[in-house]
């Protein structure tokens, strides 16, 4: 199989898992505290990765004892990202969370321009404007379906996801620096391990007893989502240019929007669904299109 095909397959796996992530989180938050969910995702991913390196390459475990400062900051940023996104989904819905979180890669494009001296194209600049307009349109049409008594909760969730996007921006910016020196999966040992350690004192372990088999499947999917999505992402970057991978990943909210629309039509009772009007769809697609433009039309550096 050609490397390009391998890379596109791995990128598609990442997009698919992230497309269902917010939906699974919404199901989990209906019965489980946010901090428990976040801790379990990090802990499961760390244990899996630790055991892998323990068998395959023990030398890479040394980074756990002497992690660089930037890596610790990246881990803290991702810890905040996971908590903020999960809280945001809890207070809003998967559709809203997936649209707002797109401002992570959009802002990363701005950071590349401002701090990494990357050139910005006309289409990228247009993408920023399109995404901003889409966000305004999406927000005002989304809140039109919400009762006034629930508006404060929705706005709180909106802010949580916005904070998660900023935290992801910090994580990705630091990761961009660190991968020049370290193996990406080696970095993930600390990036998964430190947040799991930080959240441990706040976890109610008694909540894990008596869980139904169905709920355990949801939790395991959330933990596996972290392992598989980030593992596939690393492999995708190995075989294909970053731009091509980013374009596919940017489209993952469409999966969420389509699946939630199908669930709304099916009138399921295991997750709260909401109708999306025409202008809400237009706003969401504008945000996704803007993110697509920022990522896809990125100018290559002279050295690449």
N, C-alpha and C positions, 0 to 999 in steps of 0.2 A: 504494500500500500504506500503511495507517495506520501512524503512528509506533510505536504499541504493538506491532504485529505485527513491524515491523522490529527493534525492541529485543529481543523474545523470540526471534527467529530468531538474532540475533547472540549472545545469551546462551547459546542452545542449542549454537551452534557452539563457543563456549568450553568448555562442559561436555563436549561430545563429544571435543574434542581433549585436554582434561585427563583424561578418562576412560581414554584409551588411552596417556597419557603414561608412567605407571609401568610398563606392560607393555613399551613400547618401550625404556625405560631398562634394565629387567631383561635384555632381549635384548642390549643394547649392552654392559652390564657383564660379560657372560660372556666377552667377547673384548677389551675395551678398557678402559684405566685410567679411573677416575672423573674425574680432573682433565681428561683429554683431552675427555671427553664434555661436561663443564660448560663448558670453554673454547669448544668448537665451537658450542654453543647460543648463548652470549653473542655470540661473534664474528660468526656468521652473521646474527643479529638486528640487531646494530649496523651492519654493512656495508649491509644492506638498507635500514635506516631512514636511514642517512647519505646513501646515494645518492638516496633519495626526496626528502629535504629539499634536497639539492644541486640537484635539478632543479626542485622545486616551490616551495620557500621557503627560500632561503639565509640569510635573517635569523635563522631559528631555530637555525642552527648556532652562533651566538654563545654559546649557553649552555655549549658545550664549553670555552670559554676562561675563563668566569667563573661556574662553577656555585656555587650557594649551599651553605653547609655542611650544611644539612639534607638536601639532595639527595645529597651525597657519602655521608652516613651511611645514607641509604635504599639507595643502590647497594651499599654494603658489606654491609648486612643481606640484600639479595637474593642477593648473591654467596654468603653463608653459607647461605642457604636452599637454593639450587640444589645446593651441594656436600653439605649435610647430607641432603637428600632423596635425591639420587642414591646416596650412600653407604648410606643406610638401606635403599633398595630392593636394593642389592647384597648386604647382609647379611641381609635378611629376604625379603620377597616383595611383589609389587604390592598384594595385598589389605591386608596389615598397614600398609604405608606410606600407602595412601589413607585408611584409617580413622584412624590416628594424626594425620595432617596436618590432619584436620578441627578439631583443637583450635586451629588458627590463627584461623579466623573466630570460634570460641567465645570465645577469649581477647580477640579484638578487640571483641566485645560487652562484655566486662568493662572493657576500657580505655575504651570510650565512656562507660560508666557512671561510672567512677572519675575520669577525667581530662577528658573532654569534656562532663561534666555532663549526659549524656543520661539520660532517665528509663528505668527498667527495669520491665517488666511482670511480673505474676505468672507468665505462661506462659514468659517468658524465664528467670526464676529457676528454674522447673521444668525448663527445657531444660538448664541447667547440671547439675542433679542427675541427669537422665536420661542425659546424655552421660557423666558420670563413672561411673555404675553400669554403663553399657554398655561402657566402656573396661575396667573390672575384669573383667567377664564375658568380653569378647573376648580379653583377654590370657591369662587362666588357661586358657581352652579352646584357644586357639591353641598355647600351649606344650605342651599335652598330646599334640600330634601330633609334637613335636620330640624327637629323641634328646638325652639328657643331655649328650653330648659336644658337641652343636651349640648348646646353650642359651646359652652365653656369647656366641657370635657373634650369635644372634638378639637377645639383650638389648642388645648394642652397636648393632645396627641400629635397634632400638626407640628408643634414646637419641639416635641421629643424627637420626631423623625428628622426635622431640620437640624437639630443638634447632632443626631446620629450621622447625618450627611457630612457635617463639618468634622466630626471625629474620624470618619472614614477618610476624608481628605487629608488629615494629618497623618493617619496611618499609611495611606498610599504614598504620600510624599516622602516619608521616612523610609518606606520599603523600597522606593525607587533608588534611594541612596545606598541602602544596605545590600541589595542584591548584586551590586557591583563587586562586593567583597565576599559575601557568604552565599551558600546554597539556600534556595528559598525554603525548602522543607526543613532545613536545619534551623532557620529563623522561626519557623512555625512552632518549633518546640517551646520557645520562650513566649511567642505570641499567643499560644493556646494555654501554656502552663501558668504564666503569671496571673492572668485574669481568673483562672480556676481557683488559684490560691487566694486571691483577693476576695472573691465572692464566697468562699467557704464559710467564714464566720456568720454570714447572713442567711445561709441556707437552712430551711426547716426539713431535716432529713426524715422526720416522722411522717411527712407528707408523702413520701415515696412508698410507704407501707400500705398495702390494701388497694393499690392502683389496679384498674382493670387491664386485661391483656390488650385491649384496643388502645388504651391510653399509653401503655408502654410502647406500643408500636409507633405512636406519634412521637414520643420522646426519642426513641431510637432513630427514627427518620430525621429528626432535627439534629441529633448528634452526627449521624452519617452524612447529613447534608453538608456540614462543615468540612468533614474529611474529604468527601468525594468532590464537592464543588471546588475547594481550594486545591486539591490534588490534581484534578483535571485542568484547572486553570494554569498550574505550573507546567504541566505537560503540553498544554496548548501553546504557551509562550516558547517552549522548547522547539516546536516544529513550525510555527507560523509567526509572522510579524505581529508586533503588539497591536498595531492599528486594526488588523483584520480580526483579531481575537476580541478587542474592545467593542467593535461594531456589533458582533453577534451577542455579546453580553449585554450591551445597552438595550437590546430588543427584548430582554427577558420580562419586563413588565407587561408586554402584550399577552404573554402566556397567562399571567395572573388575571388580567382584565377579561380575557376570553373565558377562562375557567369559572371566574366568579359570575359572569353573565349567564353561563350555562347552569350553574347552581341556582341562580335566582329564578330562571325559567323552570327548573325542576322543583322549586319550592321546598328545598331541603330544610330540616329542622336542627341539624347538628352544627350549623354555622350560620351566623347572622349575615344575610345578604342584602344588597341595596340596589335599586334600579339606578342605572346611569342614563341620564337624558342625553340628547344629541350634543348639546354644547359642552357637557361634561366630558363626553367622548372626544370631542374636538380638542378641548383643552388638554386632556391627557395625551393625545396623539401629538399635539404640538410640543409638549414638554419632551416626549420621547424623540420626536423628530429633531428638536434642537440639540439634544444630547448626542444623537446620531451624527449630526453635522459637525459638532465640536470634535468628536472622536474621529470620524471618517476623513474629514478634510484637513487633518493635522499635517502640516508640512514636515517633510523629513529633514533632519539635520544634515549639513554638508558631509559629515563623516559617515552617514549611514548609506 
